[in-house]
Amino acid sequence: VPFQKTGQTMEEEEELDKLYKYVEVEVRGHDPAVLRSYKWYATEAAKMLNITVSNTWEPKKVHHRLTLLKAPFGKKKHMVQYEARTYFQVIQLKHLTGSTADTYLEYVQRNLPEGVAMKVTKTSLERLPDYIKPPTQAESSERTSTEAS
């Protein structure tokens, strides 16, 4: 869009928006009910922004167990066992622009519950470099003639 500045015309350089094939949002925490509720909230927010939710799943939980003596110099029969379970929920969003992804992620991250961590993985679409060109008709006919002989 051209605009005037002291008698000169300057062209505003438009920056191309990045395209994402997939954006994967993984949330992890210690309470499965909170994660299920948050997954529902995140998918509803995506529907409101007309974002395609291609898949949601719940990976296997991870157990961390730690067995310790109750006292530093206690006997072996006085042991205590601590356990932490980490639950996961994954939401996969399909075909997003950069601005839509940023808006959605900012909205969802601001309402992240306490004790829940989020990991975002973006898979972007890239244009082929200029030095990679599809084969022309002449090149493809040369290949077939050399292979035939």
KEDOMI-943946 format. One record per atom (N, C-alpha, C): residue in three letters; residue number from 1; atom name; x, y, z. Coordinates in steps of 0.05 Angstrom, whole numbers. Atoms other than C-alpha are relative to their C-alpha. Layout:
N
{ALA,NUM,CA,{X,Y,Z}}
...
// end
This chain:
149
{VAL,1,N,{17,-23,0}}
{VAL,1,CA,{0,0,0}}
{VAL,1,C,{18,25,0}}
{PRO,2,N,{-17,-24,1}}
{PRO,2,CA,{34,65,-22}}
{PRO,2,C,{-11,21,19}}
{PHE,3,N,{8,-22,-16}}
{PHE,3,CA,{34,124,25}}
{PHE,3,C,{19,23,-4}}
{GLN,4,N,{-16,-24,5}}
{GLN,4,CA,{60,195,21}}
{GLN,4,C,{17,8,24}}
{LYS,5,N,{-17,-11,-22}}
{LYS,5,CA,{118,222,62}}
{LYS,5,C,{17,22,-12}}
{THR,6,N,{-14,-24,10}}
{THR,6,CA,{143,292,47}}
{THR,6,C,{4,0,-30}}
{GLY,7,N,{-1,-1,29}}
{GLY,7,CA,{128,288,-27}}
{GLY,7,C,{11,-25,-13}}
{GLN,8,N,{-11,24,12}}
{GLN,8,CA,{160,220,-37}}
{GLN,8,C,{-20,-23,4}}
{THR,9,N,{17,24,-4}}
{THR,9,CA,{123,154,-48}}
{THR,9,C,{18,-23,8}}
{MET,10,N,{-15,23,-10}}
{MET,10,CA,{147,95,-9}}
{MET,10,C,{-19,-24,0}}
{GLU,11,N,{15,24,0}}
{GLU,11,CA,{123,25,-20}}
{GLU,11,C,{4,-15,26}}
{GLU,12,N,{-2,15,-25}}
{GLU,12,CA,{106,-13,43}}
{GLU,12,C,{6,-29,-8}}
{GLU,13,N,{-8,28,7}}
{GLU,13,CA,{141,-80,39}}
{GLU,13,C,{-16,-19,17}}
{GLU,14,N,{17,20,-15}}
{GLU,14,CA,{93,-136,57}}
{GLU,14,C,{17,-24,6}}
{GLU,15,N,{-14,24,-8}}
{GLU,15,CA,{122,-193,96}}
{GLU,15,C,{-19,-23,-3}}
{LEU,16,N,{16,23,4}}
{LEU,16,CA,{96,-260,76}}
{LEU,16,C,{-5,-15,26}}
{ASP,17,N,{7,14,-24}}
{ASP,17,CA,{59,-298,130}}
{ASP,17,C,{10,-29,-2}}
{LYS,18,N,{-10,27,0}}
{LYS,18,CA,{90,-365,149}}
{LYS,18,C,{-23,-20,0}}
{LEU,19,N,{20,21,2}}
{LEU,19,CA,{50,-428,134}}
{LEU,19,C,{9,-24,16}}
{TYR,20,N,{-7,24,-16}}
{TYR,20,CA,{48,-487,182}}
{TYR,20,C,{-18,-23,-9}}
{LYS,21,N,{15,24,7}}
{LYS,21,CA,{28,-557,160}}
{LYS,21,C,{-14,-11,25}}
{TYR,22,N,{10,9,-26}}
{TYR,22,CA,{19,-579,233}}
{TYR,22,C,{11,17,22}}
{VAL,23,N,{-9,-11,-26}}
{VAL,23,CA,{23,-546,301}}
{VAL,23,C,{-10,-20,21}}
{GLU,24,N,{6,20,-20}}
{GLU,24,CA,{26,-596,357}}
{GLU,24,C,{3,12,27}}
{VAL,25,N,{0,-11,-27}}
{VAL,25,CA,{8,-573,427}}
{VAL,25,C,{-1,-23,20}}
{GLU,26,N,{-1,21,-20}}
{GLU,26,CA,{29,-620,483}}
{GLU,26,C,{-1,13,27}}
{VAL,27,N,{2,-10,-27}}
{VAL,27,CA,{7,-606,554}}
{VAL,27,C,{5,-23,19}}
{ARG,28,N,{-7,21,-19}}
{ARG,28,CA,{34,-645,613}}
{ARG,28,C,{-4,10,29}}
{GLY,29,N,{5,-7,-28}}
{GLY,29,CA,{16,-645,687}}
{GLY,29,C,{-5,-25,16}}
{HIS,30,N,{3,22,-18}}
{HIS,30,CA,{2,-688,747}}
{HIS,30,C,{-29,-7,6}}
{ASP,31,N,{29,5,-4}}
{ASP,31,CA,{-75,-685,747}}
{ASP,31,C,{-14,-5,-26}}
{PRO,32,N,{12,6,26}}
{PRO,32,CA,{-109,-721,689}}
{PRO,32,C,{-27,14,-5}}
{ALA,33,N,{26,-13,3}}
{ALA,33,CA,{-177,-688,702}}
{ALA,33,C,{5,29,-10}}
{VAL,34,N,{-6,-28,9}}
{VAL,34,CA,{-146,-618,694}}
{VAL,34,C,{9,0,-29}}
{LEU,35,N,{-10,1,27}}
{LEU,35,CA,{-111,-639,630}}
{LEU,35,C,{-23,-6,-20}}
{ARG,36,N,{23,5,17}}
{ARG,36,CA,{-176,-668,600}}
{ARG,36,C,{-17,25,-3}}
{SER,37,N,{16,-25,1}}
{SER,37,CA,{-213,-604,618}}
{SER,37,C,{14,21,-18}}
{TYR,38,N,{-15,-20,16}}
{TYR,38,CA,{-158,-561,587}}
{TYR,38,C,{1,-8,-29}}
{LYS,39,N,{1,8,28}}
{LYS,39,CA,{-157,-603,524}}
{LYS,39,C,{-27,8,-13}}
{TRP,40,N,{26,-8,9}}
{TRP,40,CA,{-232,-591,517}}
{TRP,40,C,{0,31,-6}}
{TYR,41,N,{-1,-29,4}}
{TYR,41,CA,{-220,-516,526}}
{TYR,41,C,{16,8,-24}}
{ALA,42,N,{-18,-7,23}}
{ALA,42,CA,{-163,-514,475}}
{ALA,42,C,{-13,-8,-27}}
{THR,43,N,{13,8,25}}
{THR,43,CA,{-203,-552,422}}
{THR,43,C,{-24,18,-6}}
{GLU,44,N,{22,-18,5}}
{GLU,44,CA,{-264,-507,432}}
{GLU,44,C,{10,27,-9}}
{ALA,45,N,{-12,-26,9}}
{ALA,45,CA,{-219,-445,425}}
{ALA,45,C,{8,-2,-29}}
{ALA,46,N,{-8,4,28}}
{ALA,46,CA,{-192,-474,360}}
{ALA,46,C,{-25,0,-18}}
{LYS,47,N,{24,-1,16}}
{LYS,47,CA,{-263,-485,334}}
{LYS,47,C,{-10,28,-4}}
{MET,48,N,{9,-28,2}}
{MET,48,CA,{-280,-412,350}}
{MET,48,C,{16,16,-20}}
{LEU,49,N,{-17,-14,19}}
{LEU,49,CA,{-221,-389,308}}
{LEU,49,C,{1,-14,-27}}
{ASN,50,N,{1,15,25}}
{ASN,50,CA,{-239,-437,251}}
{ASN,50,C,{27,-14,-6}}
{ILE,51,N,{-25,15,3}}
{ILE,51,CA,{-175,-478,262}}
{ILE,51,C,{-8,-30,-1}}
{THR,52,N,{5,29,2}}
{THR,52,CA,{-177,-551,240}}
{THR,52,C,{15,-16,20}}
{VAL,53,N,{-13,18,-19}}
{VAL,53,CA,{-162,-599,297}}
{VAL,53,C,{0,-27,-13}}
{SER,54,N,{-1,25,15}}
{SER,54,CA,{-137,-660,260}}
{SER,54,C,{0,-24,18}}
{ASN,55,N,{-2,23,-17}}
{ASN,55,CA,{-123,-705,319}}
{ASN,55,C,{5,8,29}}
{THR,56,N,{-7,-3,-28}}
{THR,56,CA,{-121,-709,395}}
{THR,56,C,{5,-27,11}}
{TRP,57,N,{-6,26,-12}}
{TRP,57,CA,{-91,-765,436}}
{TRP,57,C,{13,4,27}}
{GLU,58,N,{-11,-1,-27}}
{GLU,58,CA,{-66,-782,505}}
{GLU,58,C,{22,-21,1}}
{PRO,59,N,{-22,19,-1}}
{PRO,59,CA,{4,-813,506}}
{PRO,59,C,{1,-14,28}}
{LYS,60,N,{-2,15,-24}}
{LYS,60,CA,{23,-862,560}}
{LYS,60,C,{12,17,23}}
{LYS,61,N,{-11,-15,-23}}
{LYS,61,CA,{36,-834,630}}
{LYS,61,C,{27,-9,7}}
{VAL,62,N,{-27,6,-8}}
{VAL,62,CA,{106,-832,659}}
{VAL,62,C,{1,-1,30}}
{HIS,63,N,{-3,3,-29}}
{HIS,63,CA,{121,-858,729}}
{HIS,63,C,{29,5,8}}
{HIS,64,N,{-26,-4,-12}}
{HIS,64,CA,{179,-833,770}}
{HIS,64,C,{-2,-9,29}}
{ARG,65,N,{1,11,-27}}
{ARG,65,CA,{191,-874,833}}
{ARG,65,C,{27,4,13}}
{LEU,66,N,{-24,-5,-16}}
{LEU,66,CA,{241,-858,888}}
{LEU,66,C,{-3,-14,27}}
{THR,67,N,{1,14,-25}}
{THR,67,CA,{254,-904,947}}
{THR,67,C,{23,9,18}}
{LEU,68,N,{-20,-11,-18}}
{LEU,68,CA,{290,-874,1007}}
{LEU,68,C,{-4,-10,28}}
{LEU,69,N,{2,6,-28}}
{LEU,69,CA,{305,-889,1079}}
{LEU,69,C,{-15,23,14}}
{LYS,70,N,{15,-21,-14}}
{LYS,70,CA,{260,-851,1128}}
{LYS,70,C,{20,18,15}}
{ALA,71,N,{-20,-16,-14}}
{ALA,71,CA,{321,-828,1168}}
{ALA,71,C,{27,-5,-14}}
{PRO,72,N,{-25,3,14}}
{PRO,72,CA,{392,-817,1141}}
{PRO,72,C,{16,-25,9}}
{PHE,73,N,{-15,23,-10}}
{PHE,73,CA,{421,-872,1186}}
{PHE,73,C,{-19,-22,10}}
{GLY,74,N,{20,20,-9}}
{GLY,74,CA,{358,-915,1193}}
{GLY,74,C,{5,-27,-11}}
{LYS,75,N,{-2,27,10}}
{LYS,75,CA,{349,-988,1181}}
{LYS,75,C,{-15,-3,-26}}
{LYS,76,N,{11,4,27}}
{LYS,76,CA,{330,-1017,1114}}
{LYS,76,C,{-30,-6,1}}
{LYS,77,N,{28,6,-1}}
{LYS,77,CA,{262,-1039,1138}}
{LYS,77,C,{-18,25,3}}
{HIS,78,N,{15,-25,-3}}
{HIS,78,CA,{242,-966,1150}}
{HIS,78,C,{5,17,-25}}
{MET,79,N,{-3,-14,25}}
{MET,79,CA,{236,-943,1078}}
{MET,79,C,{-26,13,-8}}
{VAL,80,N,{23,-14,11}}
{VAL,80,CA,{189,-895,1043}}
{VAL,80,C,{3,2,-30}}
{GLN,81,N,{-2,-2,29}}
{GLN,81,CA,{171,-893,970}}
{GLN,81,C,{-17,23,-10}}
{TYR,82,N,{13,-23,12}}
{TYR,82,CA,{154,-830,931}}
{TYR,82,C,{-5,-6,-29}}
{GLU,83,N,{7,6,28}}
{GLU,83,CA,{119,-832,864}}
{GLU,83,C,{-12,26,-12}}
{ALA,84,N,{11,-23,15}}
{ALA,84,CA,{105,-777,813}}
{ALA,84,C,{-9,-11,-27}}
{ARG,85,N,{11,8,26}}
{ARG,85,CA,{60,-791,753}}
{ARG,85,C,{-4,24,-17}}
{THR,86,N,{4,-23,19}}
{THR,86,CA,{62,-745,693}}
{THR,86,C,{-18,-10,-22}}
{TYR,87,N,{20,6,21}}
{TYR,87,CA,{2,-746,646}}
{TYR,87,C,{3,19,-23}}
{PHE,88,N,{-3,-16,24}}
{PHE,88,CA,{1,-719,575}}
{PHE,88,C,{-26,1,-15}}
{GLN,89,N,{21,-3,20}}
{GLN,89,CA,{-50,-693,525}}
{GLN,89,C,{12,14,-23}}
{VAL,90,N,{-11,-12,24}}
{VAL,90,CA,{-33,-676,453}}
{VAL,90,C,{-23,8,-18}}
{ILE,91,N,{19,-10,19}}
{ILE,91,CA,{-73,-633,405}}
{ILE,91,C,{15,7,-25}}
{GLN,92,N,{-13,-6,25}}
{GLN,92,CA,{-53,-630,332}}
{GLN,92,C,{-18,17,-17}}
{LEU,93,N,{15,-19,17}}
{LEU,93,CA,{-76,-570,291}}
{LEU,93,C,{11,-1,-28}}
{LYS,94,N,{-8,4,28}}
{LYS,94,CA,{-74,-572,215}}
{LYS,94,C,{-3,25,-16}}
{HIS,95,N,{2,-22,20}}
{HIS,95,CA,{-60,-519,161}}
{HIS,95,C,{-6,27,13}}
{LEU,96,N,{3,-26,-13}}
{LEU,96,CA,{-48,-455,200}}
{LEU,96,C,{19,21,-13}}
{THR,97,N,{-19,-22,7}}
{THR,97,CA,{-19,-387,181}}
{THR,97,C,{14,8,25}}
{GLY,98,N,{-16,-8,-22}}
{GLY,98,CA,{33,-356,225}}
{GLY,98,C,{-15,18,19}}
{SER,99,N,{15,-19,-18}}
{SER,99,CA,{-13,-300,251}}
{SER,99,C,{-22,-14,15}}
{THR,100,N,{21,15,-14}}
{THR,100,CA,{-69,-348,267}}
{THR,100,C,{12,-18,22}}
{ALA,101,N,{-14,17,-20}}
{ALA,101,CA,{-21,-395,303}}
{ALA,101,C,{9,16,24}}
{ASP,102,N,{-9,-17,-22}}
{ASP,102,CA,{8,-338,344}}
{ASP,102,C,{-23,9,17}}
{THR,103,N,{24,-9,-15}}
{THR,103,CA,{-61,-312,363}}
{THR,103,C,{-11,-23,17}}
{TYR,104,N,{11,23,-15}}
{TYR,104,CA,{-86,-381,383}}
{TYR,104,C,{18,-8,23}}
{LEU,105,N,{-19,8,-21}}
{LEU,105,CA,{-23,-399,422}}
{LEU,105,C,{1,20,23}}
{GLU,106,N,{-1,-21,-21}}
{GLU,106,CA,{-22,-333,460}}
{GLU,106,C,{-26,-3,17}}
{TYR,107,N,{25,2,-15}}
{TYR,107,CA,{-96,-342,479}}
{TYR,107,C,{0,-25,18}}
{VAL,108,N,{1,25,-15}}
{VAL,108,CA,{-87,-414,501}}
{VAL,108,C,{21,0,22}}
{GLN,109,N,{-21,0,-20}}
{GLN,109,CA,{-22,-402,539}}
{GLN,109,C,{-7,19,23}}
{ARG,110,N,{8,-18,-22}}
{ARG,110,CA,{-52,-344,579}}
{ARG,110,C,{-19,-14,19}}
{ASN,111,N,{19,14,-17}}
{ASN,111,CA,{-105,-391,606}}
{ASN,111,C,{9,-28,9}}
{LEU,112,N,{-11,25,-8}}
{LEU,112,CA,{-58,-448,622}}
{LEU,112,C,{-4,-4,31}}
{PRO,113,N,{4,4,-28}}
{PRO,113,CA,{-77,-478,690}}
{PRO,113,C,{27,-3,15}}
{GLU,114,N,{-23,2,-17}}
{GLU,114,CA,{-29,-479,748}}
{GLU,114,C,{10,-29,1}}
{GLY,115,N,{-11,27,-1}}
{GLY,115,CA,{18,-539,749}}
{GLY,115,C,{0,-14,-26}}
{VAL,116,N,{1,12,27}}
{VAL,116,CA,{11,-552,674}}
{VAL,116,C,{21,13,-17}}
{ALA,117,N,{-21,-10,18}}
{ALA,117,CA,{68,-546,625}}
{ALA,117,C,{-9,-4,-29}}
{MET,118,N,{8,2,28}}
{MET,118,CA,{60,-535,550}}
{MET,118,C,{25,-1,-18}}
{LYS,119,N,{-22,1,20}}
{LYS,119,CA,{106,-555,492}}
{LYS,119,C,{-13,2,-27}}
{VAL,120,N,{12,-5,26}}
{VAL,120,CA,{91,-530,422}}
{VAL,120,C,{21,-8,-21}}
{THR,121,N,{-17,8,22}}
{THR,121,CA,{120,-563,359}}
{THR,121,C,{-13,9,-26}}
{LYS,122,N,{11,-11,25}}
{LYS,122,CA,{110,-527,293}}
{LYS,122,C,{15,-13,-24}}
{THR,123,N,{-11,12,25}}
{THR,123,CA,{120,-561,225}}
{THR,123,C,{-8,20,-22}}
{SER,124,N,{7,-21,20}}
{SER,124,CA,{125,-506,172}}
{SER,124,C,{3,-10,-28}}
{LEU,125,N,{-3,5,29}}
{LEU,125,CA,{117,-509,97}}
{LEU,125,C,{20,20,-11}}
{GLU,126,N,{-20,-17,12}}
{GLU,126,CA,{176,-482,58}}
{GLU,126,C,{-1,-3,-30}}
{ARG,127,N,{-1,0,29}}
{ARG,127,CA,{183,-463,-14}}
{ARG,127,C,{27,-13,-9}}
{LEU,128,N,{-24,12,10}}
{LEU,128,CA,{233,-503,-55}}
{LEU,128,C,{20,22,-8}}
{PRO,129,N,{-19,-20,9}}
{PRO,129,CA,{298,-465,-67}}
{PRO,129,C,{1,3,-30}}
{ASP,130,N,{0,-6,29}}
{ASP,130,CA,{309,-433,-136}}
{ASP,130,C,{18,-19,-15}}
{TYR,131,N,{-18,17,15}}
{TYR,131,CA,{366,-480,-153}}
{TYR,131,C,{-11,-28,-4}}
{ILE,132,N,{13,25,5}}
{ILE,132,CA,{320,-540,-149}}
{ILE,132,C,{-23,5,-19}}
{LYS,133,N,{20,-5,20}}
{LYS,133,CA,{278,-542,-212}}
{LYS,133,C,{-12,-27,-8}}
{PRO,134,N,{11,25,10}}
{PRO,134,CA,{230,-595,-238}}
{PRO,134,C,{12,-6,-27}}
{PRO,135,N,{-12,7,26}}
{PRO,135,CA,{257,-633,-299}}
{PRO,135,C,{-18,10,-23}}
{THR,136,N,{15,-10,23}}
{THR,136,CA,{238,-603,-366}}
{THR,136,C,{-5,-24,-19}}
{GLN,137,N,{7,21,19}}
{GLN,137,CA,{210,-643,-425}}
{GLN,137,C,{25,-11,-14}}
{ALA,138,N,{-24,8,14}}
{ALA,138,CA,{278,-644,-460}}
{ALA,138,C,{17,-18,17}}
{GLU,139,N,{-17,16,-18}}
{GLU,139,CA,{315,-671,-399}}
{GLU,139,C,{-13,-28,4}}
{SER,140,N,{13,26,-5}}
{SER,140,CA,{263,-725,-387}}
{SER,140,C,{1,-18,-25}}
{SER,141,N,{-2,17,24}}
{SER,141,CA,{264,-748,-460}}
{SER,141,C,{29,-10,-5}}
{GLU,142,N,{-28,9,2}}
{GLU,142,CA,{341,-751,-459}}
{GLU,142,C,{5,-24,19}}
{ARG,143,N,{-4,21,-19}}
{ARG,143,CA,{339,-795,-397}}
{ARG,143,C,{-13,-26,-10}}
{THR,144,N,{14,25,10}}
{THR,144,CA,{289,-844,-428}}
{THR,144,C,{15,-11,-24}}
{SER,145,N,{-15,10,23}}
{SER,145,CA,{330,-848,-493}}
{SER,145,C,{26,-13,8}}
{THR,146,N,{-26,12,-9}}
{THR,146,CA,{396,-862,-456}}
{THR,146,C,{-6,-26,15}}
{GLU,147,N,{6,25,-14}}
{GLU,147,CA,{362,-915,-412}}
{GLU,147,C,{-8,-22,-19}}
{ALA,148,N,{9,20,20}}
{ALA,148,CA,{332,-949,-473}}
{ALA,148,C,{23,-13,-15}}
{SER,149,N,{-22,10,16}}
{SER,149,CA,{399,-957,-508}}
{SER,149,C,{21,-14,16}}
// end
